[in-house]
């Protein structure tokens, strides 16, 4: 028998409905920050853009390797 009260179940259901909304809000905020930072980086010139792309590529490869190693 489950000890959860109907109120608890209703709160969990409400939170379950709101969760995708908050993920959307967080995702939109991250997108705005990335776009603003990319604009500022592009204004600084090609040499900074190249450095930023290399650093980003290395970070992506590093996160991928760590993810694969931890998944095993």
C-alpha positions in Angstrom: 0.0 0.0 0.0 1.3 3.4 -0.9 1.6 6.1 1.9 1.3 9.0 -0.5 -1.7 11.3 0.1 -3.8 12.7 -2.7 -2.4 16.2 -2.0 1.2 14.9 -2.5 0.2 13.2 -5.8 -1.4 16.5 -7.0 1.7 18.5 -6.1 3.9 16.0 -8.0 1.6 16.1 -11.0 1.6 19.9 -11.0 5.4 19.9 -10.8 5.5 17.4 -13.6 3.5 19.8 -15.8 5.7 22.8 -14.9 9.0 21.0 -15.3 9.1 21.2 -19.2 8.2 24.9 -19.0 11.2 25.7 -16.7 13.5 23.7 -18.9 12.3 25.9 -21.8 12.9 29.1 -19.8 16.4 27.9 -18.9 17.2 26.9 -22.4 16.0 30.2 -23.8 18.1 32.1 -21.3 21.2 30.0 -22.2 20.6 30.6 -25.9 20.4 34.4 -25.4 23.6 34.4 -23.4 25.4 32.3 -26.0 24.2 34.6 -28.8 25.3 37.8 -27.0 28.7 36.3 -26.2 29.1 35.1 -29.8 28.4 38.6 -31.0 30.9 40.2 -28.7 33.5 37.6 -29.7 32.9 38.2 -33.4 33.4 41.9 -32.9 36.9 41.2 -31.4 38.2 39.8 -34.7 39.1 36.6 -36.5 42.1 35.6 -34.3 39.9 35.5 -31.2 37.2 33.6 -33.1 39.7 31.0 -34.1 41.0 30.6 -30.6 37.4 30.4 -29.3 36.5 27.7 -31.8 39.5 25.6 -31.0 38.8 25.9 -27.2 35.2 25.0 -27.8 36.1 22.0 -30.0 38.5 20.7 -27.4 35.9 21.1 -24.7 33.3 19.2 -26.7 35.7 16.3 -27.4 36.7 16.3 -23.7 33.1 16.1 -22.5 32.4 13.4 -25.0 35.4 11.3 -23.9 34.5 11.7 -20.3 30.8 10.8 -21.0 31.8 7.6 -22.9 34.3 6.6 -20.2 31.7 7.1 -17.4 29.0 5.3 -19.4 31.0 2.0 -19.5 
